[in-house]
Amino acid sequence: MDEQIEKNLSFNQLISRKRKKWAKEMSEKSSSFWDSVIFSDESRFALLSDSGRIWVWRLPNQEFDLKRLQPTVKHGGISIMVWGAVTSNGRSELIECVGTINSEKYTEILKQGLLPMYSHDNITKNEFLFVEDGAPCHTAKRNQQWLTENGIKKLP
């Protein structure tokens, strides 16, 4: 990108352009490339919603139909957060995430969930790329160092 144009762009515009460029490059990758990628993420599951967001599909005249109403919980509720990873050939075990996930806890989660994938699923560290989102515990120096020390390459 031309330096003069880059100077005139806002930070958000610059990031947006870089993301679009990256997305275009990734969309042009072959399916065999994606066969060598491990995707990971955490997700929270709740028995009853305590987030204030409840999605109910209904027609306009059904808004107070008892079959269409969902119970709510004011405080607490039952939920669990788990970490998992998938490849085109399989998945990791789900690892329970307890409390706030910092870089130390996240490294332990990777030891429990990611490393076994390399030993059990015929996945070699040299051939596979690991993908995680930009959460602070993922981008922390401690976590990046652990990945490097264990020979785990990340998708750029």
C-alpha positions in Angstrom: 0.0 0.0 0.0 1.3 3.5 -0.8 2.7 5.2 2.2 0.9 8.5 1.5 -2.5 6.7 1.3 -1.6 4.7 4.5 -0.9 8.0 6.4 -4.3 9.4 5.5 -6.3 6.3 6.7 -7.7 6.2 10.2 -6.5 3.3 12.4 -9.8 1.5 11.9 -9.6 1.9 8.1 -6.1 0.6 8.1 -7.0 -2.5 10.2 -10.1 -3.1 8.1 -7.9 -3.1 4.9 -5.4 -5.4 6.4 -8.1 -7.8 7.6 -9.7 -7.8 4.1 -6.3 -8.5 2.5 -5.7 -11.4 4.9 -9.2 -12.8 4.4 -8.7 -12.7 0.6 -5.4 -14.5 0.9 -6.9 -17.1 3.2 -9.9 -17.6 0.9 -7.6 -18.5 -2.0 -5.9 -21.4 0.0 -6.6 -24.9 -1.1 -8.7 -27.4 0.9 -5.5 -29.4 1.5 -4.0 -26.3 3.2 -7.0 -26.2 5.6 -6.6 -29.9 6.3 -3.4 -28.9 8.2 -5.0 -26.3 10.4 -6.1 -26.7 14.1 -8.8 -24.2 15.1 -9.4 -23.6 18.8 -11.7 -21.4 21.0 -13.5 -21.2 24.3 -17.2 -21.2 24.6 -19.7 -20.7 27.5 -22.8 -22.9 27.8 -25.7 -22.0 30.2 -28.5 -24.2 31.3 -30.7 -21.1 31.7 -29.8 -17.8 30.1 -28.4 -15.2 32.5 -27.1 -12.9 29.9 -30.3 -11.0 29.3 -30.4 -12.3 25.7 -33.1 -14.7 24.9 -34.1 -15.7 21.4 -37.6 -17.0 20.9 -39.1 -17.6 17.5 -42.7 -16.7 17.3 -45.4 -15.0 15.2 -46.5 -11.5 16.4 -49.7 -12.8 17.9 -47.8 -15.5 19.9 -45.8 -13.1 22.1 -47.5 -14.2 25.4 -48.1 -17.8 24.5 -46.8 -19.9 27.4 -45.2 -22.4 25.0 -43.1 -19.5 23.6 -41.9 -18.0 26.9 -38.5 -19.0 28.4 -37.5 -19.0 32.1 -34.8 -16.6 33.2 -32.4 -16.5 36.1 -31.7 -13.2 37.8 -28.4 -14.2 39.5 -25.9 -16.9 38.7 -27.5 -19.8 36.9 -25.7 -23.0 35.8 -23.0 -22.6 33.1 -19.7 -24.0 32.1 -17.0 -22.6 29.9 -14.9 -25.1 27.8 -11.9 -25.0 25.5 -11.8 -27.2 22.4 -10.0 -27.6 19.1 -10.9 -29.1 15.8 -9.2 -30.2 12.6 -10.6 -31.7 9.4 -9.8 -35.1 10.9 -11.0 -34.8 14.4 -11.2 -32.8 17.6 -9.6 -32.4 21.0 -11.1 -33.3 24.3 -13.1 -30.5 25.8 -11.2 -28.8 28.7 -13.2 -27.1 31.4 -12.2 -23.5 32.0 -12.6 -22.5 35.6 -12.6 -18.8 36.6 -11.0 -16.0 34.7 -8.7 -17.3 32.0 -5.3 -15.6 32.2 -2.1 -16.6 30.3 -1.0 -19.0 33.0 -4.4 -20.8 33.0 -4.6 -20.8 29.2 -1.1 -22.4 28.9 -2.3 -25.2 31.3 -5.4 -25.6 29.1 -3.2 -26.0 26.0 -1.1 -28.6 27.8 -4.2 -30.6 28.6 -6.0 -30.1 25.3 -3.7 -29.3 22.5 -0.6 -31.4 23.2 -2.5 -34.7 23.3 -3.8 -33.9 19.8 -0.3 -34.1 18.5 0.4 -37.5 20.1 -2.9 -39.2 19.3 -4.2 -37.9 16.0 -1.1 -38.4 13.7 -0.7 -34.6 13.7 2.9 -33.4 13.5 3.9 -30.0 14.7 5.8 -29.2 11.6 2.9 -29.8 9.3 0.0 -28.2 11.3 -0.8 -24.5 12.0 -2.6 -23.6 15.1 -5.3 -20.9 15.1 -6.7 -19.0 18.1 -8.4 -15.6 18.3 -6.9 -12.4 19.6 -8.0 -12.8 23.3 -5.5 -11.3 25.7 -4.6 -14.7 27.2 -3.9 -16.0 23.7 -1.6 -13.1 22.7 0.2 -12.9 26.0 4.0 -13.2 25.8 3.9 -16.2 28.1 1.6 -18.1 25.8 3.5 -17.2 22.7 6.7 -18.3 24.3 5.1 -21.6 25.3 3.9 -22.3 21.8 7.4 -21.5 20.4 9.1 -23.7 23.0 6.8 -26.6 22.1 7.3 -26.2 18.3 3.7 -25.2 17.6 3.4 -23.0 14.6 0.6 -20.5 14.3 -1.4 -19.4 11.2 -0.1 -15.8 10.5 
